[in-house]
Amino acid sequence: MRLVMKDPVEGMDRPYARRWWALIVLCLSLLIIVMANTALTVAAPDMTKDLGLTSADLQWVIDGYTVPYAALMLLLGAIGDKYSRRGALVLGLVVFGGGAVAGSLVDSSTGVIAARAVMGVGAAMIMPATLSLLAATFPRAERAKAIVLWTATAGLAIAAGPLVAGALLRDHGWSSTFLINVPVAAVALVGALVLVPPSKAAHQHRIDYVGGLLSVVWVGALVYMIIEGPHFGWGAKAIGAAVVAGVAQVAFVVWELRHPRPVLDVRRFTDRRFSGSNLAVALFFLAVFGAFYYLTQHLQFVLGYDALATGVRMLPLAGAVFVGSALTGYLTPRVGMKITVTAGMVGGTVALALLTRVDATSSYGDFVLPLVILGLAIGLALSPCTDAIMGSFPESELGVGGAVNDTSLELGGSLGIAILGSVLAGSYSSQLADDTAGSKLPADALSTAQDSVGAGYAVAQGIGDQAHKVAEKAAGATSPEQAAQLKAQAEQLAGGARQMADAVGSAFSDAVAHTSVVGAVILGVGTVLVAVLLPRRGERVAGADAAVEPSGAAEPDAAVEPDAASESDAEVASDAREKESATQSNA
């Protein structure tokens, strides 16, 4: 057996024998790029304390990864299609691992943000490559099953990130959450060379670099605006980014409509299945990332769990994702993707609605059912949507297809943290001001406490520390009168600390409930839109054929709902389409 797999998958006359082993490598690559975000949520407090990060610094430590990741995926997916999908995966793993090493060594906010940005560039190569290699390696009859496992891995990574980071933080510093990516990336790198066959588009066309660069500008500016505006105010930076995003997006659409070989044929969005699937992915991750953002904070700060305990308590979500993924593999071929996806989005809405009951007396048990329902909903909805999106692209554009799916995912996640995070912050600040009205808390202390739930508890702890110091003075007082006075002052401060801590916990719990209402409304309205957009099982959609690619090659409905045709019919149809595409391209 050769050490490095060199036979291109396109040249094989039968399905690649070790494709399921290759899938493990692709899922491992996916695992680390999703965990890179979720692990940071529990490492952030230690990082903030060690590096002296401001709230703005911490925001960009998190989102410095997101901007290049979202902006570059479409262009890098197209480059991978043309030159080498496996090459894009391997290079992405090297860049990602290098950024992780750098992140563990730096000792400033600027250095961490730069390292996270490098990791984001690597992730932008890896993410579309995993999906394009999956679609190229697996025959159509098995592709849906492989995508189910790919989606389940993403769900596992959401919960596994805090768990792994929490275990590391017990005995190591925050830099260990960067270093854990390095051995995993190394294993995935070796696995990619040994187990994943090379793949690239069969038909070589010049890449639409103008369209690709316009996509980088408008997606990057849009994500920057989403981050900057809600968190730091709608000043010149946020408004300027909004203008750049709008102009670049219009230019991108006009250019792509006129270009004979666009990096992304925007006519695909006239296909209801394609546009409905992208909308579902974006809305779902808006809800999931937004809920994850405030649930981890509630578990850590209000309920007092450490990083590891928080990760353990997110495991019901991961387990439910696997169950939901198994259900969708059984249900979608029988009832169609419209019903499965809609059911998943309804489940997500219900999960958020249950979180509206959260208050200051809520325990972890009140979160278990919403977490389980949300995990089931992720498993049910996302696999069929990803399958539908990938099925809308010809074999020559699988990297672009993966990039479109992943860009929808990342835009949804960024919007979720920005919108729901902004609602959470505003609600918490307002409620805390109301709960502490009439107290003698200094204005600057209240302002600090309103910044975040962590800052609120820090203020309460500071008052408690003052009480302890005064109590020590009382113990060493020289006269009974002075001791009594100091003791009374210490008791008053201690009572104020308890009241402040109670007010912070109550305000944040109320903010979680209020934010969940907003999230449930957004996802509920989105559920109706997606249900209207997605065609019924077997329904032909006007414009769908034109939406596939300018050369006229179309993907079959059977790629989305495999029960519509037998395996042999699907493969014959696929071969015929690829030959037709080759003929038209040569012409």
N, C-alpha and C positions, 0 to 999 in steps of 0.2 A: 504494500500500500504506500503510495506516495505521501510525503510529509505535507506538501502543499497541494491543495486541490486546484488543478489548472484547467479542467475541462469546462467550457462555458455551458451553462444550463440550456441555452438556446440551441446548442448542437446535439443535445441528447435525444435519442429516439424513443425514450421511455422516461417515466418519472424518476427523478433523482432518488437513488436508493436510501441515502442518509438524510433525507429532507427533514425528518422529525428531529434528528440531532442538530441539524442546521437551525431549526426553529428555536431550540434551546439557546443557541448563541444569540439569535436575534432578540429573544425575550430578555436575555441577560443584559444586552446592550440597552434595551428599552428601560430596564429596571433602574440602572444607575442614573440615567438622565432625568427620570421622574423623581427618584429619591433625592437627587441633588437639590431640588426645591423643597420637598416636604421635610427633609431632615433639618433644614436650616431653621424651621419654625421653632424647634425645641433648643437649638444651639444658640439662637439669637440672644437670650438673656446673658449667657456667659460671654459671648462675643462683645456685647454692648458694655459690660462691666470691664472687660480686659482692655479693650481698645478705646474706651471712652466715646462710644458712638453717640451722636445725636439721633433724634428720631428720623431726620432727613437722611443721615448716613445709613442708618439701618434699612430704611426703605430702599435705598439704591444698592445696598449689599444684596438684598433679595432680588430686586428687579434689574440689576445690572446683567443678570443672566438671561432675563426674559426678552429684553429688547433685541439683541442680536439673534437670539434663538428664533423668535417669531419672524423677524425681518428677512433673514437670509434663507429660510427653508425652501421657498419656491425656486429661487435661482440655483441654489446648490442641488436641489432635487433634479432640475433639468440638466445640470452639468453631470451629475451622476448617471443619468439615463444615457447621455451621449458617450461618455468615456468609460466609466466603470462604477457600477453600483456597489460592488464589494470594495473597490478602491475608496469610494466615499466613506463607507463604514469604517474601514481600517484607518484612514487619515483622521476621521472624526474621533475615533477612540484615542489616537495618539494626542491630538490637540486637547481633547477633554481631560485625559490623564495628566498632560503637562500643566494645564490650568489648575487642576486639583493639587498637584505638587506645589505650584507657586502659591496657591491660596493658603496652604498649611505653613508656609515659611514667612509670609509677610507679617508686618506688625503695625500696619496703619489702615485706616478706612479706605484710602485711595488704592492701596495695594490689593486689599480684599475685593474691592469693586472691580478693579482691572482683571484680577484672576477669575472672578465670576463671569466677566464678559468673555474671556477666552474660552471658558467652559461652555458658554452659550453658543459660541461659534462652532465648537466641536459638536454640541448637541444638534445644531442645525444641519450638520452633515449626517449624523447618526440616525435621527428620527425618520426622515423620509426614506433613507436607505433600508431601514428594517422592514418597512411595509412593502417597498418595491421589490426587495429580494424575496420576501415571503410570497408575494403574488407571482413572481417569475419562477420560483422554485416549485410551488405546489400546483398540481393540475386543478382545474376549476372545480371538479367534484369534491376536492378536499380543502379548497381555499377557505370556505366559510368556517370550517372547523379550526383551521390554523389561526384565523383572525379572532375566533372566540378565545383561544389561548393567549394571543397577543393582548387582547383587551383585558382579560383577567389579570395578566401580568401588570398592566398599568394600574388596575385597581389595587393589587397587592402592594405596589410601590407606594401608593398614596399612604397606606397605613404602615408599611414597613419602614419608611423613612424615619418617623419619630421613634419607632421601636429601636432601630439600630443606633440612631444618634443618642437616644437616652441611655442605652447600655454602655456606649463609649464614654459618655460624659460623666458616668459614675467614677471612673478611674483616670480619665484623661481629659485634656483640654479641648476647646472647640476646634482646634486644628485637626483633631482626629476625625472629625466629620468630613473633612476634605480628603484626608489620606485614605479613608476606607474605600474611596472610589478607585484608587490606583491599582490594587491587586485585582479587583473585579474587572476593570478595563483591560488589564494585562491578560487575564484569562479569556475574556471575550475576543481580544485581538488574536490570540493564538487559535482560538476556536474558529474565528472567521477565516483564517488562512487554511486551516486543516479541513473544516467541515462545510463551509459555505462556498458553493460554486460561483465562479465569476459570472457576471451578467451585465449586459448593456443593451441598448436599443438595437434592433436588427437593422434599422434604416438610419443612416447617418445624415442628419440635417444640420445646417448652421444654427447655432443657438441664438435665440432672440435676446441678445444682451441688453438692448434698450428697454424692452419690456421687463426683463429681469431686474435691471437697475431701478426702474420706476416702481416695481413691486417692493424692492428693498426700502425705497424712500417713503412710500405711502404707508406700508405696514409698520415700519420703524417709527415714523412720526405719529401714527395713530396710537401705537402702544405707549410711546412716550407721553402723549397727551393724556391717555387714560390713567397713567401713573401720576403725572405731575399735577393735573388739575384738581382732582378730588383730595389729594393729600397735602398739596402745598399752595393751593389757591389758584384761581384763574387769572394769573398775571400774564406778563408778556411772553414768557416761555411756553405756557400751556396754550395760549391763544395762537401764538406763532406756529406751534406744532400742529394745531388744528387746521390752520390755513394751509400749511405745507401738505398735510395729509389729504385734505380735500382736493387741492389742485393736482397733486401727484396721482391721486386715484382716478380723477377724470381723465388725465393724460394717459394713464395706464389703460383704461377701458377703450379710449379712442384709438390708441396705438394698436392694441391687441385686435380690435375689430378690423383694422385695415391691413394688418400684417399677414402675409400668406402662411407663415409658420409661427404662430404666436407661442410664447412660453406657456400661456394658459389661454385656451379658447373660452372667452367669457360667455359665449353662446350656450355653454353647458348649463348655465344657471337658468335657462328657460326650461330645462328638464325638471319637472316637479320632484321626481325622486331624488335627484342630485341636490337641488337647492334645499329641499326639505331635510335631507340627511345632514347637510352642513349646518343648517339652522339648529337642528336637534343637538348635534355635537357641541356647538358653541353655547347654547342655552344650558345644556346639562353641566358642562364644566364651569359655566358661570355660577350655577347653584352649588356644585360640589366644592370648588375651590373657595368660594365665599363662605360656605358653611364650615369647611375645614379650618379656615382662617380664624373664625371666632370660637369654634368648639375646642380647639387645642388651647387657646388662651383661657377659656372657662375652666377646663380641666386642670390646667397648671396653676392659675392664679386664684380662682374662686374656690375650687374644691381642694387645692393644695397638693396635687399629685406632682411628683418629680418627673423628669423627662422620660425615664424608662417606664414608670407607671402610666404615664400618659400614652406612650406608644402601645403598651399592652392593652389599654382600654379602647384603642382604635381598631383592635383586631377583629371585632365582630363585623366591621365594615368590609375588611379584606375577605373574610370567609364568605360573607353574603355575596360579594362580587363573583366568586367562583361558582356559587350555587346559581346565581342569576345567569351567568354565562352558559352553564350547562342547560338551563331551562330554555334559553334562546336558541341553542343548537337543536333542541327538540321541537320547539314551538314554531319558529320562523318558517321552516319548510311546510308546515301543516296549516298555519293560519295566515301567513304572509307577514312581511315586515311592518306594514302599516299598523296592524293590531299590536304586534310585539313592541314596537318603538313607542306607540302611544301609551300602552300599558306601563312601560318603564317610566315615561315622563309623568304619568299620573302618580306612580309610586313615589317619584322624587318630590313631587308637589306635596303629597301626603306627609312625607318625612319632614319637610320643612314646616308644614302646618303643625305637626306634633311638637316641634321645637318652640312654637309660640307659647306653650304652657310653662316654659322655664321661668322660675322665680328664685328668690333668695333661699328658699327652703329646698330646692331641687338637689337630688343626689345623683350619683352616676347611674343608678338604675333607671332614672328618667330619660337617659340618653341612649340606652341600649336599643330599644325598639326603633327610634328614628335612624340610628346607625345601620341596623339590619335592613330596614326597608330601603334606605338610600343605597346600600350595597347591592341589594337585589335589583333595584332600578337601574343602577349603572350596568350591571351584567346584562339585563334584558335589552336595554336601548342601544348601547354603543356598538356592539358587535355587528348588528344588521346595518347600522348607519355606515360604519367603516367599510363593510363589504360592498354596500351600494355605491359609495364614493369611489372605491378602487375599481369596481366593475364598470364605472362610467368612462374609464380611460383605456385606450388601446395599449398593447404590450410595449409599445415604444415610449410611452409616457407614464410608466408606473411610478417613477420617482416624483414626477409632478403630482400625480394622484395622491401619493403619500404625503407630499408637502401640503396640498390643499386640505386634506383631512387634519393634519397636525397644526396647520395655521388656524383653522377653525377652533380646534381644541385650545390652543394657546391664547387666542384672542378672547375666547369665552372665559378662560381662567383669569386673564388679566382684568377683564371687565368685572368678573365676580369679586375679586379682591378689591378693586377700585370702588365699585358701586356699593357693594354690601359693607366693605370696610369703612367707606365714608359715612354710610348710614349708621353703622355701629358707633363710630367715633362721635358723631354729632349727637346721637341719642344718649350715649354714656355721659358726655360732657354736660348736656342739659339736665339729665336726671340727677347727676351728682351735685350740680349747683342747687337744684331744688331740695335734695335730701340734706344738704349741709346749711341751708338757709337758716339764719338765726344763730348759728354757732359763732364762736370767736376765732375761727380759723383765719389766719392772715390771707389776704388776697393773693399774694405770690404763691403761698402753699397750695391754695385751691387751684390756681392756674396750672401749677405743676401736676397736681393730682388729676386734673381734667385731660392731660395729654394722653394718657393710656391707663389701662387697668394696672399694669405693672408699676407705673409711676404713682398711682393712687395708693397702692399698698406700701410703696417705699415711703411716701409721706406719713402714712399711719405708723410704720415702723420707726420713722424718725421721731415722731411724737412719743412713742413708747420708749425709745432710747433716752429721750430727755427725762421721762418719768423715772427711769431707772437711775439716772445720775442724781436727780433730786432726792430720791429715796436714799441713796448712798450718803448724800450730804446730811440728810435727816438723822441717819444712824450715827454720824460723827458729830452731831451738834453739841455745843457746850452747855446749852440751857434747855430745859423742858419746853419753854415757850417757843424757842426757835425750832426745836425738833418737831413740835406739833404743827407749826406753821408749814415747815417744809414737807412734813408727811401729808398734810392736807393738799398741798400743791402737787405732790407726786401722785396722789390718788386722783386728783382732778385731771392731770395729764394722762394717766393710765386710762381713765374713763373716756377721755377724748380720743385716745388711740383706738380703743375698742369701737367707739362710735364711728370713727373715720373708716376703720376697716369694714364695719358692717355697712356703712353707706356706700363704699366702693363696691363691695360684693353685690349689694342690692341693685345699685345703678347699672352695673355691668350685666347682671342677670336680666334686668328689664330691657337693656339694650339688645341682648341676644334675642329675646322674645320679639321685640319690635323689628329687628333686622330680619328675623325669620318670616315675619308677615310680608315684608317687602319681597324677600326671595321667593316665597310661595306664590305671590301674585305674579311676579315676573315669569316664573316657570309655568304657572297655570295658564297665563295668556299665551306663552310660547307653545304649550301643549296643544292648544286649540289651533294655532297657526300651522304647526307641524302636521296635525291630523288632517287639516284641510289640504295642505300641499302634497302630502304623500298619496300616491295613487292607490286605488284598491288593488287587491291581488288579481293579476292578469290584465289589468287595465292598460291600454296603450296610451301613452302620453304624447300629445301633439308637440312636435319640436324636439323630441328626444333624440331622434336619429341625427338631426342637424347639430345637436349639441356635442357630439362625440369628438370629431376632429375634422378639420377642413378637407382632408383627403377622402372623407366619406366612410372610413372604417368605423363600425359601430360595435358596442359591446352588448351582449345578450341580456335579456331580463333574467335568464336562468342563472346568470352570475350572482344575482341578488337573491333569487328564490329558487334554489336548486331543485325543487320538486317539479318545476315547470317542464323539465325535460329529463330524459335519462342521461346517465353519465356519458355514454357513447355518443348520443346526439349532441351533447354540449361540446365534446371534444371535436367532433366533426365540424360543427358550426364555427368553433374557434379557429380551426385550421383554415377553413374557407375564408373567414374574415381576414386572417393574417395574410393569406395569399392575395386577396383582393387589395389589401392595403399596400402590399409590396408592388403589385402591378401598377396601381395608381401613382405610387411614389416614383417609380421608375419612369412612368409616363411624364 
